[in-house]
Amino acid sequence: MVAYLLVLVAVLSRFLVLSHVAWLNFSAEGAALIYFGARRPWREMLTPLAIFVATDYCLTVYAYHYAFHWEAYVPTWIWYIAAMMLGQILLSAKTSFWRVAAAALLGPTAFFLVSNYAVWAKSGMYPHTWAGLQSCYVAAIPFYRNDLTSTTLFLAAAFGLPALARRMNMGHAQAALAGK
């Protein structure tokens, strides 16, 4: 249930940042995908994938007013699957602070590297030279910073709040036993 709730928060967060240019790419999307992969079985992975694909379409066509070219989104959609796989591989069997921290770093970093390479390779925004590739990555640093920050915060909340609640409940139970 929490995984689906986080997907909903992620979709809403993508629409909420539209009016705040400085917050572009600050959303719960990466965290939702990683968390979903960690907590839900593979047979359910198509649901968030379909939701985020539909969100990409709606944002592109209705919010940004661009024509939708599905080919441009293939690297992003592959990353959606990879983020869920990251959660499955790194966090489904054992969750620890270090594993969550690694996922929070690996997810946005992989997206930064793959998506910006795709922008450089497939679009005419940057010259197809080493300098053009460097320019593409440098221009994307603010987006990477926001993605890294938001993924870290949302993953910390998704994994940390339940762990904190369990720890507090254990403390209350131990105090109650000590009081007997």
C-alpha positions as CSV (number, residue, x, y, z in Angstrom):
1,M,0.0,0.0,0.0
2,V,2.8,2.4,0.9
3,A,4.5,1.8,-2.5
4,Y,1.3,2.8,-4.4
5,L,0.9,5.8,-2.2
6,L,4.4,6.9,-2.9
7,V,3.7,6.5,-6.7
8,L,0.7,8.8,-6.3
9,V,2.9,11.3,-4.4
10,A,5.5,11.1,-7.2
11,V,2.9,11.9,-9.9
12,L,1.6,14.8,-7.9
13,S,5.1,16.1,-7.2
14,R,5.9,16.1,-10.9
15,F,2.9,18.3,-11.6
16,L,3.5,20.6,-8.6
17,V,7.0,21.6,-9.6
18,L,5.8,23.0,-13.0
19,S,5.4,26.5,-11.7
20,H,8.8,26.6,-9.8
21,V,11.6,26.5,-12.4
22,A,14.3,26.3,-9.7
23,W,12.7,23.0,-8.4
24,L,12.7,21.2,-11.8
25,N,13.4,17.5,-11.4
26,F,12.6,17.7,-7.6
27,S,10.0,15.0,-7.4
28,A,9.4,11.7,-5.6
29,E,9.6,9.8,-8.8
30,G,13.0,8.1,-8.4
31,A,12.3,7.3,-4.8
32,A,8.9,5.8,-5.7
33,L,10.4,3.6,-8.3
34,I,13.2,2.4,-6.1
35,Y,10.8,1.8,-3.2
36,F,8.3,0.1,-5.4
37,G,11.0,-2.3,-6.6
38,A,12.1,-3.0,-3.1
39,R,8.6,-3.7,-1.6
40,R,6.4,-5.0,-4.4
41,P,6.6,-8.2,-6.5
42,W,7.7,-8.1,-10.1
43,R,4.3,-8.9,-11.4
44,E,3.1,-5.5,-10.1
45,M,5.9,-3.5,-11.8
46,L,3.9,-2.7,-14.9
47,T,1.5,-0.5,-12.8
48,P,4.0,2.3,-11.9
49,L,5.6,2.0,-15.3
50,A,2.3,2.6,-17.0
51,I,1.4,5.5,-14.6
52,F,4.7,7.3,-15.2
53,V,4.6,6.7,-19.0
54,A,1.1,8.3,-18.9
55,T,2.4,11.1,-16.7
56,D,5.2,11.8,-19.2
57,Y,2.7,12.0,-22.0
58,C,0.4,14.3,-20.1
59,L,3.2,16.6,-19.0
60,T,4.7,16.8,-22.5
61,V,1.4,17.5,-24.3
62,Y,-0.7,19.4,-21.9
63,A,1.7,21.1,-19.5
64,Y,4.7,21.8,-21.8
65,H,2.7,22.0,-25.0
66,Y,5.2,19.9,-27.1
67,A,4.5,17.2,-29.5
68,F,4.9,13.8,-28.0
69,H,7.6,11.6,-29.6
70,W,7.7,8.3,-27.8
71,E,11.2,7.5,-29.1
72,A,12.6,10.4,-27.1
73,Y,11.3,8.8,-23.9
74,V,12.7,5.3,-24.3
75,P,15.9,6.0,-22.2
76,T,13.6,7.4,-19.4
77,W,11.3,4.4,-19.5
78,I,14.2,2.0,-19.4
79,W,15.5,3.9,-16.4
80,Y,12.1,3.5,-14.7
81,I,12.5,-0.3,-15.0
82,A,16.2,-0.1,-14.0
83,A,15.2,2.0,-10.9
84,M,12.7,-0.7,-9.8
85,M,15.3,-3.3,-10.5
86,L,17.8,-1.4,-8.3
87,G,15.3,-1.4,-5.5
88,Q,14.6,-5.1,-6.0
89,I,18.3,-6.0,-6.0
90,L,19.6,-3.7,-3.4
91,L,16.8,-3.3,-0.9
92,S,14.2,-6.2,-1.1
93,A,16.1,-8.8,0.9
94,K,17.8,-6.5,3.3
95,T,17.4,-2.8,4.1
96,S,20.0,-0.8,5.9
97,F,21.0,2.8,6.1
98,W,23.9,2.1,3.7
99,R,21.8,0.3,1.2
100,V,19.2,3.0,1.1
101,A,22.0,5.6,0.8
102,A,23.6,3.7,-2.1
103,A,20.2,3.5,-3.9
104,A,19.6,7.2,-3.3
105,L,23.0,7.9,-5.0
106,L,22.9,5.3,-7.7
107,G,19.4,6.0,-9.0
108,P,19.7,9.7,-9.8
109,T,23.3,9.3,-10.9
110,A,22.4,6.6,-13.4
111,F,19.5,8.7,-14.7
112,F,21.8,11.7,-15.0
113,L,24.4,9.8,-17.0
114,V,22.0,7.9,-19.3
115,S,19.4,10.6,-19.9
116,N,21.9,13.4,-20.7
117,Y,23.9,11.1,-22.9
118,A,20.7,10.4,-24.8
119,V,19.9,14.1,-25.1
120,W,23.4,14.8,-26.4
121,A,23.3,11.8,-28.9
122,K,19.7,12.2,-30.2
123,S,19.0,15.9,-30.2
124,G,20.5,18.9,-31.9
125,M,20.8,20.8,-28.7
126,Y,24.5,20.2,-28.4
127,P,27.3,19.6,-31.0
128,H,28.3,16.0,-31.3
129,T,31.7,16.6,-29.9
130,W,33.5,16.0,-26.6
131,A,32.9,19.7,-25.7
132,G,29.2,19.3,-26.6
133,L,28.9,16.3,-24.4
134,Q,30.5,18.1,-21.5
135,S,28.2,21.1,-22.1
136,C,25.2,18.8,-21.9
137,Y,26.3,17.3,-18.6
138,V,27.2,20.7,-17.1
139,A,23.8,22.2,-18.1
140,A,22.1,19.3,-16.4
141,I,23.8,19.6,-13.0
142,P,21.0,21.7,-11.4
143,F,18.5,18.9,-12.5
144,Y,20.8,16.3,-11.1
145,R,21.2,18.1,-7.8
146,N,17.4,18.4,-7.4
147,D,16.9,14.7,-8.4
148,L,19.6,13.6,-5.9
149,T,18.2,15.7,-3.1
150,S,14.5,14.7,-3.7
151,T,15.3,11.0,-4.1
152,T,17.4,11.0,-0.9
153,L,14.7,12.8,1.1
154,F,11.8,10.7,-0.2
155,L,13.7,7.4,0.3
156,A,14.8,8.5,3.7
157,A,11.2,9.1,4.6
158,A,9.9,5.9,3.0
159,F,12.4,3.6,4.7
160,G,13.3,5.7,7.7
161,L,9.9,6.6,9.1
162,P,8.7,3.0,9.5
163,A,12.0,2.0,11.0
164,L,11.7,4.9,13.5
165,A,8.2,3.9,14.3
166,R,9.3,0.3,15.0
167,R,12.1,1.5,17.1
168,M,9.8,3.7,19.1
169,N,7.3,0.9,19.6
170,M,10.1,-1.4,20.8
171,G,11.2,1.3,23.2
172,H,7.6,1.7,24.6
173,A,7.3,-2.1,24.9
174,Q,10.6,-2.4,26.7
175,A,9.6,0.4,29.1
176,A,6.2,-1.2,29.7
177,L,8.0,-4.5,30.5
178,A,10.5,-2.8,32.8
179,G,7.6,-1.1,34.7
180,K,6.0,-4.4,35.6
